[in-house]
Amino acid sequence: MLIAEAAESFDGPLTVIHIDNHPDWVNFDNGLHCGSWVNEVAEHPNVQKIITLGVCSDDLQSPERKGANLGNLANGKVELYPYDHLPSRVKRAYGESVSYIQSGGHLIWSTMKKMGLTAFREHLLSRIFTSNVYITIDKDSLSLDDAITNWDQGRLRLSTILELLSDIAMRHRIVGADVIGDYSTPVYSGTVLTRLLKQGEILIDQPLRAPDAVMTRDRNTITNLTLLRSFSEILS
């Protein structure tokens, strides 16, 4: 993983800023996939903390039932700030953190919307305790006005992400970054049963109709080039 390479290439601890519509914290024993990588990164000895922001997805509804590793919330290895979300129903006790409090069987989130974006920008900076920072952006965190992806999308605007990147770069050393989430036409392989199961799965968290190809290409290209220019400036 690029994050692990960055963590091993620079002296000192690393904070990972994870901008995504999904928390990617599912327990998965048979390797690594796009919904479980946060757990592996959290175990890296050079990673002090992962700060996830922008989540709006249903992954936060009854997260234990969906396999979420909430232990990393309780031990402080992960802080999660949804853009906007109702409290999450849980069965176990997780205490409280700067990013949530527990009231009975619910985790009540400190959301970006509730704080207000200006206050959240300052709060985010106050939670980064390392000089080195790695940024990972999944474009499904963006609203449909700024990107079109294969997944259910969040409500962040590109302008907000650019402001956050600028804020972080002024106070910290960004040692690496990655951006994922371009739309691609789904093509599934494997047995008939595997393909059928995958088709059923996409009904849960992917749009039912394919987007217009030209609009998708143009919108994502603009966003990609804007992010590339931003990272070129702050990493130079």
N, C-alpha and C positions, 0 to 999 in steps of 0.2 A: 504494500500500500504506500502511496505517496506520502501520507502523513507519517508513517513509521520511518520512511527514509529521511524526512525532514527532522524528525525527533532525534534521529541518530547522527545527523550531520552537523548539528550546531550544539555548542556548549550551553548547558543550563536547561532548566525546565521549560516546557512548552505549554501554552494554552491553545486549544482548538476552538475556533468559532465556527459553529455548524449552523448554516442557514438552510432551512428545509421545511417542507410541509409535513414531514413525517419524522418521528424521533429516531428511527433506525436502531432500536434498542432491544429487539426481540432475542430471547434466549434461543440459540441454535447450536446443537452439539455436533452436527455433521459437517463442519467446515465454516465457511463465511459467505454471506450473501448481502445484497443491498439493504436488507432490513435489519441486519444484526451487527454491522461493522463497528458500531459505537462501543460495544462491549469489549472487543479486542483492543481498540485504541485506548480505552480507559485503563486497560491492564498494562500498557506500556510504561516502563519505569520513568521515562523522561516526560510523559504527559501529566501535567499537574491537574488539569481539569478540562472538561469539554463543556462549552456553553452553547446550548441548542436554542435557536430562536426562530420564530415565524410560523410555528406549527398551528394548523387549523383543522387537521384531518380527524377522522373518526378513530384513529389509533389511540386517542386519549379517552375514548369511551370504554369503561371497564378494561383498563389496560392489562391487569393481571390475567384476565381471561384470554387476552390476545398474546400472552407470552412475554410481556414487557419485563425487563430486568430493572425493577424499581429500586433494587438495592443500591445501585449507583447514585440514585437521587438521595437516598438516606445517608450515604457515606460521603457525599459531597463531590464525588468524581464527575457527576453530571449536574448541571443546572439547566433547567428548561423553562423558557419563557414563550408560551404560545403567543401568537398575534392576538387571538381572541378564542376563548373556549370556555364552555361550561365546566363546573367541577367534575372530576373523574371519580367514579365509584370504585372503591377498593375494599378488601376484606381485612388486610393486615394493617399494622401500625407502622408508619414511616416517619413519625415525628414531624418536624417542620424545617424549612430551609428558607433562604432569601427568595427562592423562586416559587414557593408554595407553603401553605399551612394545611394541616389536617384537622378537619372538623368531623368527628365521628367516622363514618364510612366514606368520606369524600376528601379528595385533595383539591384545595382551592388555589388556583394558579395566580401568580403575579403576571398578568398579561401585558403585552406591549400597548394594547388599546387602552386598558385601564390606567396605566401609568401616564400615557401620552407620549408621543414619540420623542419630544425634546427631553423629557425627564428620563425616558428609557435610555437614550443615548448616553447620558451622564451616568446612569446606573450601570450600564454595561461596562463602561470604562472603569468604574470603581470595582468591578468584579474580576478584572484581569490583573493578576498579581505577578506575572512573569514579563520579562523583557521580550521574549520570543513568542510570536503568535503565528498560527497557521489558519488560513481561511478556507473553508470548503462550502461551496454554494450549489444547492440543487435548485434548478430553475423552476421546479414545481412549487417552490415557495412564493413565486411571483403571481400576481393577478393575470388574468387572461389578456389584459391590455398590454402586458409587457412580454409575455412568453406563452407558447403553446407546447405542452408536453404530453406524454403518454399517461400521466397520472392525474388524480384529483389534485386540484391546485389551490394554493393559498391566496392571501390577500395583500401581501407585501407589494409595494411599488418599487420599481428599479431605482427611483430617486432616493428612496429611504436606504436601500442597500449601499448606494454610492456614498451617502452621507456617513453611514456607519464605517465604511472602509476608510474614508478620509480621516474620521475621528481616531480610529485605531492606529492608523499609520503615523499620525502626528505624535503619539505617545509611546508607541511600541515598534518593535522590529518585526515586520512581516517576513517570515523566512520561507514561505511557500503558499501555494493556493491551487485549488482545482475548481472547475465549474462543470457540472454535468446537467443532463435533463433535456437535451434536444429531442424533438419528436422523431420517431422512426416507425415505419409501417411494421406492425407485429407479424412475425413469421415464427411458427412454433414447430418444433421437431419432436421426435420420440414416438412412442406407441400411440395407438388411437386413444387409449384411455388417458395417457398423459396429456395429449392435445385437448381432449374434452375437459379434463380437470382444469387446464390452464384457461380455456375459454370461459369456464364457469368462474374462475378466480377474477378475470378481468372485468366481469360484470359488477364486481364489488367496488373496485377502486380505479377504474379507467372509464373514460367517456364512451358512450354507446356508439356514437357516430364518429367516423374519421373526420378530422378538420380539413378545411380547404388547403390544398398543398401549397399553393402560391402564397397565400396569406401566412401560413405557418412558416415557410422559409423566410419570407421578408421580415416578419416580426422577430423571429429568433435571431436572424442575422444582425439586425439592428442592436438587439440586446447583447449578443456576443461581442460585437465590435465595441460597444460602449464599455462593457466589463474589461475587455482586453486593453483598451486605452487607459482605464482607471488603474488596472494592475501594473501596466507598463510604467505609469507615473510613480506609483507608490513603492514599487520594487526597484526602481532605478537608483 
